[in-house]
């Protein structure tokens, strides 16, 4: 009996002051490649933080947190170290790693990992991830597990920041993305997983295509990075003189191993546009539901979570991208593929005013956008409203105002 008690006592001592997980390996180029391969597998899926059967159930992540979480999970499963720079505000930088013992009370290692990620979610963010914990990469080295970060202007002098994780790069050079948002975190929803999702915000400053640093390189000069990691600032010079659509088409051309047929180009572009337009329904509804629940104007935190300026800008850019794709096909002599109904629908969007009722009906059938009961529009009508600046990104506006109808008072 005494032996059992003694062993229990020894075990309790060893468990106190325990690391979140033990890391007896080090990151190498080979491990970075394995991380990239892991990202493409079914081990990474949209509901992995919300599925009660998942070892990582309970992770509460916005966009940057999701990127950190995926890196931490891979490191945990392979006994690799994980570390980030803590934004202390002082000139002296300090790191936070899996060696922390403050999460002992959560028991099993995977539960300690969940607690660690949730703790970091309240401390670090897109700014810290971009400026401290990642580095810019050469276009040719973009691969699954790389990140794309951006920062754009918003209302009241504020900035909107976002992080995408590249889950896969298709043979045509398109990106499958997995990511979260502040609204997703608040609503405790699964991550978004979008295949062949268009990127629409240009690289600028330190924002753009990036890769997470190894813990051993957190405070190192870029000259110390292994050349295989592809450190490069070339994207910031390559963007000069190019529109967003032109730049991302260039990126695609650099990464593709197979050309898309004209049919595939139009199909992808139309699918991306429809998905983005229909996704806006959910984003707007989240803000409307929050307003109905709280019965007050949103504070800045809520405004930041439920406003949609970045998404609306993205939607506008996807329309532009579709138009550019159609024009590029025409200039290349491909035409609009005779007897291709989808190409006809795409043209209808941009010639909406003169389009026939039959064409408009077909466009509505292809992608109905039902934003509230009894209100359904097509991609052409949505484009028309957007061109007239009727759409509202302000989360305090009612659902009609959000979708471009002049119903109810507009929030300024």
Phi, psi and omega in degrees: 000317180298322180297318180297316179297318180296317179296321178296320180296316179297319180296321181293326178292318183290331180282330176287147183060030179275151173292160175302316168207157180276133180238101182256011177240171178233150177293137176223174176301321180296319178292326177296320177294322178293324176297318178298317179294319179300323182300329183278350186273174179288354176293337178252113184216160191299326186262013188295341177264349183246345179283118183295343178274350181282144176295343186248022176300137177103352174294128181250105192229136165265201189295310180292320181299322180297319178296315176298317184298316181297320178295316181296320180297314179297317179299316179300314185289346182238016177057039177257155179284155176225133179204147176225162176275130177277126180283083185280340184090350179261167181290331180279121182268139178232154182253161176233128188224179178292354179280354180301143180252002185290352183254017181307321188295347182274359171082242186304152184303318182294328178286328176293322177298314179302315180296320180296314180297318180294327175295314180297329181301333180267000185241314182253170181198196184299322181295311181295318179300315183289315187275331187248323193251002179224170177221153181286150185233158177292146182304316183296341182264001179298129184209169175309139183092346173293161182245155168234123181241148176213159176221127180229163179285146176230190180292158173060029178075009181276172178234145174252131181237148179207155180226128171250142168258129178279111180280327177201157172244121184286167180296341178268002178087014177268163184250129166266124188243143172235134187194166176235178178218170176296322179295320177299317179297316181297320183273357181056051181256165176294161174294162172274137173232111185239122178278139179049045179281134181282135169271139188229349181257126185297151167295142176200150181061244175251007184265141181151214179285127186214167178224145180291142181282151169287150177307324181290347182250006184307318184246017183271156173287149180299337179293344180268355181286138172303137184300333181294342180284345172076030178302130178192147175252020185298329183300330184283340172267326180294333181287339184300130178080003180245146169284168178302315181298319180293319181295312183288335172292322176298315179301314179302316180297327179288332187260339186291148173246356180208135179287147171279144172284160176307319178301315181295322179300309182293318179299314180297313183296319179291320178297316179298318180295315180297316180299318182292319179295315180288329177295331179299331178303311181295316182298316180294316181299326179300317178290318179298315180297321178297319178298317180295327181284318186269333180058039177207161174295146184287145170282178186297321181300314179292320178302317181297324182283323190251353175284161186231033180298320180292319180292321179291323174296319179297319178298317179299318180292328179290323172300315180298321180296318177300315180299317180295322178296317179296318180293319180297320178297318180295316181292333179279358178084009181280341185067195179253033174055097183307137178067016177268106184298323182295322177297321178297321179294320179298317178295324179302323180304316186269353175237041191296320184298323182261002183290151179285159177299325179296317179294320179294322179296320179293322178294321178294320179294323181295316184214080178286135179244093182264098188267347170196169185302127178080006182233104179230130178232168178254178183295331179289317178295320178297317178298318179299316179295321180292319179298331179270007180058038181271336181291142179248134176262001184280121186289349177274350177284154178285171187298328180291315177298321182300330183257013170096010175265142181271069181236121180086171183286136179271132179281133180257000000 
